[in-house]
Amino acid sequence: MRKFFIVLAALAVAIGVFSPAEAAKKKFSVSGYADNRKMDLDSSTGGNRTTKIKGKVRGGKLKGKTVAFYATNTHTAAQKRHYIGSAKLSSKGGYSKLFRPSEGGTYRIEIVKKAGGGRAAGTKTITVRAYEWPILSHFHDPAASTLTSRADKEQTGTGRSSTERWSTSYAIQGTGSAVFNTGGYDCWRFNLKLAISQDSRASTGTFQISQGATVLARQTMSKGDRYWEPSRSLSERFHPEQPFVVSIFPEDGAADPTAVRFILGNPKASCTFPSKTARYR
């Protein structure tokens, strides 16, 4: 009798006779990718704010079936998983879904084909990033900064032009520095304005922008000069995990090294930094 059951079991395997539980172990196979992994939500043209999630499901009859999509912004404190819609499958299992995030962050996207037709659910997880330009005041490190204070809308240049004063500004006296820490938010570009204040007691001085041992920019300026700002290529040399430091140096032999007063205007970085939801730190 024992031999009979052994032979029967072997025959069942050979001809594909499985219990429902065994059959359910076969899963849908889901593949997927995003065609734009670096969205710029602040793009001036209004483009580059979406991505298409594309891929294919394999296994069983698929035409007319659907896949569901869930997004989790991993840079938010709540880490809440949101349903963002579904897409129908083609006869070959293909799908396409537009994703339009509302704020910056690194998003975990889950693509789910639910169980059916004797198959278990299949899931594919991908990552997409959405970048915004938060003002670096979010990242300012006052303990590491020296001779630095807020000086919003303090005038630079020679007149009263609003293009030479900025809503978020820092005054940095000679020998001082402003330090910003952007670690954890995958920042990849920076921008800022630098000029000598009209209230400066010295007429010349030098600024330096650095990260660790790398000097990104250094320039001597005079009172009344038009503000300096980085080129696109320079801005992309930003290192997200190193402190971003703007330092001020007086002219050689200055009687009062702190007399020169620079204004750092609207310092920003393009980061996976949520603007609407509580952030993870």
Disulfide bonds with the S-S distance in Angstrom:
Cys187-Cys271 1.95
